[in-house]
Structures are given as C-alpha cells and as structure tokens.
C-alpha cells in the first residue's frame, strides 16, 4: 500500500499546483501597473471590480512594428510590403479621357494590444520582490491553502522514501544549519552577494570582503545551497535566491564595515524589516544551545549580550565551531 500512498500524495501536490495556477492565470498584469498589495488584490469592493486599469493606446504614427507584448519575440511580424502606402497619397492614372487623379487607399491603423505578461509563481532562483504581483498573490487564500498542502504532502513523501537513518541524522545534527546561518548573516555574505548581482561571486572574492577563510566559507555556503537557501551557479560561485535575499539589510558593505570598526554593529538592523536581526538573533541562540549553554538565564541581558559579543568579534572567530 506504500506505492498507493505515494501516488495519493503526488495527486495532492498536483491538485494544489492546479489551484495555484488558476489564481495566477486569473491575475495577468499590465507591466506598467503600480505596487501590488494583498489588500488591493483581494478587495471585494464593487468599485474595484468594475474599474479596470486604464490602458493607453498609442497612435498609428508612433506604432512600433514589433509588438510590445512580452510574449512576442523580436522580428516575429513581417515588415510592411514596399507596395503599400503608409500615408495618404494620390497618384496619376492615364486613360483615354486624360489624366485623372485617383486617391490611394489609406491603410487602417490597428491599435496595439494591451501589453501583458505571463504571471508565474515567484521563482526560487530570483531574489524576492515584495512589491511584485507574483509575491502578493502568494498571500491569496487559495494559494496559501494550496502551498500548505504541498508542503505537508511533500514532507510526508520525502520521509517515506528517505533512508530512515538519514532522517535521524537530519534531526540530530540540525545544529549545523543555524550555525551556518549565523555566519551568513554576521559576515554580511548576503549584502556582498547582492552587490555582486545575479552572476554571483566566487568564494575567494567573498573571503576578501568579509575576512572569513575561503575554504571554510565554501563548505558553509555549499551546505546552505544544499538546503536551497543560496544558489551555487558553478563550483564555488554563489548567488542570492528568493530565500536568502530576505536576510538583506539593505546596507552597503562599506557601511557595515564602518559599523563594525566603530563598535556599533547593531546599526546594521536600523530601518530594516527586522529579518536580518531575526536570523542573527535566533541563529546565535541555536548555536549557544549546541555549544552546551543551558540553564535559566536572563534572556534580555545574557542573550543579547552574547549576540552583540559575537557581532563585535572578528568575523573569522565565527567559524571556530562550524
């Protein structure tokens, strides 16, 4: 019956993907639209339902022969025929009765179709864009319910087919992951990779910028890439993805180094959404537990003092227990 259970889980995932696809298919967007929020998308106001986004149509004189639709490919349309007049003209025609002016036909100007894009679920391989329509739709009730079913079914499917001992290893050796997350955030790898762009950066170049030994850094970042938190584009070349981009504080690497040198590393988290601070704080907590720090202790004093202590120390010391 295990095979039947696996097929049932597979069907649950497929049906959930169909639900997500239906929501995205029903929400194609004009690429010139403004910021999208769940409040705007899921509003049940009759005015919002009856007021489509206005579309500006260009005149015939300024038309581009290549369609503006992102679904079209360049040069897909044939060029206009040389024999077709493009503006009102008149031409003489000879006959036995003399020269008669015959008006040439004026070509009909067809307005450009509204530019649209194929809306897809946010890609894991691209940095997160919180104001995009694709990200906003992830909060749609139907999409939320479908994603929960996918995560639950995929987890059970994975546990069913995985070797039991390897599942035990993941459960008992899970402290490695928060330790790697701690270094990722504290050594500003996310900000370094953001400045590097979509092509990523070699681990040697990352090491030059944050001072962490390249050989250790490569193992750490590769473990995170194995857990889909980073991308390894080629051997030892890493880039951000949808998950790791959320840890970005938005500060430049130069600013972060200045904060570190001036003894105020906590300035990294000012005027941010708090995700970088969250990752830094709780990855330190997990690491302390793994290192044997236990017992009752004042969370507001001891915990935060440990947190800032790690931030004030040299970044190379963060790799000692990894």
Phi, psi and omega in degrees: 000350181296320179299319178297321178295319178297319178293325177294318177296320177299320179293322178299315179297316180298318179294323179293321177297322177299320179296317179296317181298322179297319180295316181289326179293331181276358184231046174298146189237147168286126184298345180266008183289162183276193181299146180248135175229154178302328180297320179287321186288321188258013180294137178260014180297131179296333179292317179296326181287333184260001184242086179292158179296126180296143181240126177272132181250128182284157179283166182295328182293327185258015183292141174269130181296341176264131183299143179280351181295137179288348177280342182276154177253153182300141176065021179287333180270137178290151178292157179297147180295138179298337182277352183269128177288143180253359178210157180301124178221173173226148182226143179284145176229128183273144174207177181290342182269359181118189182275120180243133177275119180252120180293138177278147179292143179265124180295144180281133179270120179259125181297149176295141175293157180297129180293126180230164177231152174282118183274132182228160176298144182306137181281141175292333186276354182247147176301151182290136175241093188299337183265003180282156178295323180299317179290322180297324181289344176294344177267001176298136183306319179294319180292320179299315179296320181293318180295324177297320178293321179296313181298316182294314182292320179294324177295317178292321179297316180296317180294330181289318186269341182290147173298127185306320181297323179292327175295320176295322178299316179298323182286322185269341182245027183289350181291342179297322184294309177297330176295320177291323177295324178299315179290322179305315182282316187288330180267008172063033179297322182297314180294324178296316181289328176296318178291335179286333178091187186292340179283351178076188184212141178290149184298331178296320179290323176297318181297322179296330184274327183245356174081002178277137182303131189298321182295319177290318182299321180298316179296319182294311182292328179291323175298319178294323177293325177297329177267016175064025177269335173230173173244135171253099187291323176207170183309118177070014175247118188241153179215163178284158171227193184298327183280305185293334181295339179290340181278356182292125179281346183084354179276155176281159178297324179297319178297318182294322177294322179295319177299318181296316182292328181272003177074023179232059183296338180293346177295342177303329188265359180287140178059041175237177177278358175089356184290318178299318178295321178299313180297315180297318183293309187278339172289327174295318180299316180295321179294320179296321178294319179293332181275000175098009177284117184217185179092177181275127181213154184290112184297317186290332183261298185295315184295311181292327178294322174297318182299309181288333176297317179294325181289328182281335180286163177298140185297336180294332180291342180290344183267001186298322185256018181253000000 
